[in-house]
Amino acid sequence: MVAAIPNEEVKMNLPHWKTLATALAAAALATTAAPALAAEHAHETAAPHKLALDHGRKWATDAPLREGMNRIRGLVAPRLGAAHTGKLPAAQYQDLATQVEAEVGKIVATCKLEPQADAMLHGVIAELGAGTDAMRGKNPQLPPAQGLVKLAQAVNAYGGHFDHPGFKPIRNIH
C-alpha cells in the first residue's frame, strides 16, 4: 500500500523524486514477506523496480491512480507539439513540472495498491520525477523538451503496465 502523506506536507515539501519513489517502495516492501528486498531498497541509491507485467497481466489500479494519471496525460499530451518545434516557453516547462509534481503528490497521498503493484508504480513515479527534473533544468544532459518527452514515455509506460480501462497512449512522442 502507498504510505499516506498529509496533503499539506506533499504540497509544501516535495522531496527529491528518486528518494520519494525509493522510500515508498521500501515502505511497501517492508509490509510483505520480502525483507531482503526491503533492505535493498531502504537507502537513497536504490533504483526503482524495472517495470514488468504481473505474470503477463497488467497491474490493478484504483480510482485515485487512474484519475491522477489521466490528469497528467492531459497536461503532457497537448504540449508535445510546441516542445518539438521549440515553441514551448521556459516558463511553461516550469509550470507544467509544478502541475505534474502536484498530481503525483495527490496520487502518492491517496492511491492504495497491493504491495507488488505499488512497487511497480514507483518506477513510473521515478520516471515522472526525472522528466520534471529535466524540465526544471536540474539535469544538464537532458534539455527541458526531452524532459517533457520523458514524461510522455512514463505516462505510456504506465498505460502499458497498469490496468486502466479506456487509457489512450500519447502519440507522436519522438
Secondary structure, DSSP 8 states (H G I E B T S, - for coil): ------HHHHHH----HHHHHHHHHHHHHHTTT-HHHHHHTSSTT--------BTTB-B---HHHHHHHHHHHHHHGGGHHHHHTT-S-HHHHHHHHHHHHHHHHHHHHH----HHHHHHHHHHHHHHHHHHHHHTT--TTS-HHHHHHHHHHHHHHHHHHB--TT--------
